Amino acid sequence: MVSKKFVRCIARVAALAAAIVPYASAQSHRHHENSVSRQYRLSRAIKETYTHRWEIGAGGGFLRFEPGPLLRRDDQIDWATSAAYYLTPQYGIVADVSGHFGDTSLPNNFYTIYHPLITEYTFMAGPQWRFYRREKYAISAHVLGGDAMGNFDGGSHGVPAPLLGMWPDSNKTFAASVGVDFDYNFYPNLAFRWEPAYVYTHFGGASQNNKGMNFELVYRFGRIK
């Protein structure tokens, strides 16, 4: 025979289970709703950020440039501007205009000129691929080609730059660049960009393999239809 005490114990367990099961089910349902809501919010934020048609960037950085065939590389300060037109959220066309300037270091010479100022400008364009997109971060890569201008006589007090071991002045020579953009989004339409890049120039009929880095603020506007 089952005792009354055992029956009362079973009744209490059943009552506790009846109270716990609906609560656990509600918690599971609430967790599921939160997960779905979060995924929807992230998807919406990514779409809002990367369906902008235009990106305008401006900033500066530095470039390690080879000023002459036998001269060591010097650090140059630069400014940079860019404009990108996106055909899709992933693929676009970018144009870049940059200026680089700095004092180069010359060895002892007959003209007693040791630290002339030199400047170069690049005008390039090419495709851009945004291959990583998240709410707060994006990574893109680009390949650019175009022209470069160099002023190597500007700080030489009238002495031709080649006599000092530097490249001759040039109004137009080939330039190319390969770079990667790392974006941090403050807002869907405003981001900070870090861009390490390789820049090729062809002053004096020779190849200059330059490496640098830029930091830019990027503003996005317009919509891809």
N, C-alpha and C positions, 0 to 999 in steps of 0.2 A: 504494500500500500504506500502511495506517495504521501509524504508528510505535508502538512499545511505550510511549514517553514520553507520547504523546497519550492512549492507552488508560488509562494510570495517572492522568492528569489528570482524565479523564472519571469514573473510578471514585471519585476523591476528592470531586469535586463532587457526585456522586450520594449518597455517604455523608453529606456535610454536609447536603444537602437532606433526606435521610431523618431526620437528627437534628433539623433545625430545624422541619420541618412538624408533627410531633406536639407539640413545645413550643409553637409558635404557636397550635395548635388548643386546647391545654390552657389557655393564657393567655386566649384569646378566650372559652372556656367559663367560666373563673373570673370574668372581667369580667362576663359575662352573669349569672352567679349573684349577684354582688355587687350589680348594678343591680336585679335582681328582689328581692333581700333588702332593699335599702334602700327600695324603693317599698312593700314590705309593711310594713316598720317604720314608715314615715311614715304610711301609711294607718291602721295600728293605733293610733298615737299620736293622730292627729286624731280617730278614733272614740272613743278613751278620754277625750279632753279634752272634746269637744262633745256627748257624749250624757248629760252630767249634767243632771238635772232642775231643780235649784235653783242659784241664784247669790246670795250675800249679799255686799254691798259696804259698806265704811265708810271714811271719810276726811274730807278738808277741802279748802279752796281759797279763792277770793275771788270777789266779785261787784262789778261797777261798777253802782251803784244811783243812781237819781234820787230824792232825798228830798223834793223839792217842785217846784212848777211853774216857779219862777224860780231854783232853786238848781242849782249845778253837781253833776255826778256825783261820788260819793265811793267809795273802795275799802272794801269790807266783807269781813271774814273770815267764813268759813262752815264749818259741819260738814254732812256729808251721809251718809245711809244709804239703801240700796236693797235690794230683794229682787225677783228675777226668777224666774218659773216658765216653763220652756220646754216648749212643746207638741211641737216638733221640734228638731233641732239648729240650725235657722235661725230659727225664729219663737217668740217668747215674749211674756209679759205682765210688765211691770215696775211696781213701786210705789216711789216716792221720797219721803222726808221730809228736808227741809233747813232749817237755821237760819242766818240772816245777821245780823251785828251790826257796828256801828262808830260812831265819832264823826263827825257831819256838821259841815260848816263853814257857819256863818251869817254874814251881813254885820252891820254895826253895827245895833243895835236898842235900843229903849227899855228892854228887860228885861235888858240886858247878859248875855245868854246866847249863847255863841258856838260851843260844841262839845258839844251834847247827844248822848247815846247813843241810837241808834234800833235796833230789831230787827224782823225780818220772818221768818215761817215759811211754808213751802210744803208742801202735801200733794197729791201728784199721782200719776197712774197712766196707763198706756197701752201700746201695742204696741211691741215691740222686734224689729228685724230684723238678724240677724248674717249679713252678706252676704260676708264674707271670712274664711276659716278656713284656718290653717296650723298646723304643729306648735307653733311658738313665738309666733305672732301671730294676732290676730283684730281685725276692725273691725265695729262694730255701729252702728245708728242707731235713735233712738227719738223718738216724739212723745207728749208727756204733757199732761194737763189736770187741773185740780182747783181747790183753794182756797188762798188766802193769808191770813195774819193779820199785822197790823202794829201795833207799839207805838211811836208817835212822841212821846208825852207823857212817857215814862218818865224821860228825863233833862232835862226842861224846868222842873223845880221847880214844878210845878203850873200853869204857863202853858200854855193849849191850843196844840197844835202848829200849827194854822192861823195863829195870831197871829204865829208865828215864820217863816211862809212854808213850813211842811212840810205833808205830807198829814195828814188827821185819822186818829185811831186807827180800826182796823177789825178786827172779829172774823172777818169772812168776806168775801172778794172773789175774783174770778176770777183764776186763774193758769194759765199754759201754758208749755211748754218744748220746745225742739227741740235735740237734742244728738247728738254722735258719740262713741263709745267706742273708744279704741285700747288693746287688751290685750296685755301681754307675759306669757307663761306661764312661771313658774318651774317649776311642776309641772303635771300635768293638772288638779289640783284647786285650784291657787293661782296667782293672777295679779296683776300691777300694772296699774292702769287710769288713763289720762289722758283727761279728758273736757272738751273745750270745749263750751260750751252758750249758747244764747240763752234768756233767761227773761223772759216777759211777765207783768206784774202790772197791776191796775186799781184802785189806791188813789185815793181822792178822786174817783172817777168819771172819771179820766183814764188814759191809757195810759202805762206805763213800759216802755221797751225796754231791758232790762238784759243785759249780757254778762258771762260769767264762765268759770271753769275750776276743775275739781276733780281731785284725785288720790286714788285709793282702792286698798285691798287687797281682792281679790275671792276668796271661798272658794266652791268648787263641791261639791255632794254630791247623792246620789240618782241614779237612772238612769231614762232615758226607755225605756219598755217597748215 
